[in-house]
């Protein structure tokens, strides 16, 4: 079975996110988000015609967050 163009693009996006250091990456259907979110927070409000939304996360060590909470900087 051959890979569809959508599957190939998804793989490229996930690989690129990993190269950037993302710990977690998700791709969502923009129409589902348009239906679920309030006006001005929907993908179509920011980028009309958007079909997908890519979200990447980066783990921040707990120690770094504690230092920020205390207001300490380098």
C-alpha positions in Angstrom: 0.0 0.0 0.0 1.4 3.4 -1.0 1.5 6.4 1.3 -1.0 9.2 0.5 0.2 12.8 -0.1 -1.5 13.8 3.2 0.3 11.1 5.1 3.6 12.1 3.5 3.1 15.7 4.4 2.1 14.8 8.0 5.3 12.8 8.3 7.3 15.7 7.1 5.7 18.1 9.5 6.2 15.8 12.5 9.9 15.2 11.5 10.5 18.9 11.1 8.9 19.6 14.5 11.2 17.0 16.1 14.2 18.6 14.4 13.2 21.9 16.0 13.1 20.1 19.4 9.4 19.7 19.9 8.6 17.1 22.6 5.0 16.8 21.4 3.4 17.7 18.1 -0.3 17.5 17.1 -2.1 18.3 13.9 -5.8 19.1 14.1 -8.6 19.6 11.5 -9.3 23.3 11.5 -13.0 22.8 10.8 -13.4 20.9 14.1 -11.7 23.8 15.9 -13.8 26.4 14.1 -16.9 24.6 15.3 -15.7 24.2 18.9 -14.1 27.6 19.6 -15.6 31.1 20.2 -15.4 33.8 17.6 -12.0 35.5 17.4 -10.3 32.3 18.7 -11.1 30.1 15.7 -8.4 29.3 13.1 -10.6 30.8 10.3 -10.6 34.2 12.2 -6.8 34.2 12.1 -6.1 32.6 8.8 -9.1 32.4 6.4 -9.0 29.1 4.4 -6.9 27.3 7.0 -7.4 23.6 6.8 -5.1 22.3 9.6 -3.6 23.6 12.8 -0.2 22.4 13.9 0.6 22.6 17.6 4.1 21.9 19.1 5.1 21.8 22.7 8.4 22.0 24.5 9.0 20.6 28.0 10.3 23.1 30.4 12.0 21.5 33.4 10.2 22.0 36.7 13.3 23.7 38.2 13.2 26.4 35.6 9.6 27.1 36.3 10.3 27.4 40.0 13.1 29.9 39.4 10.8 31.9 37.2 8.0 31.8 39.8 10.4 33.2 42.4 11.4 36.0 40.0 15.1 35.1 39.8 16.9 35.6 36.5 20.5 35.1 35.3 
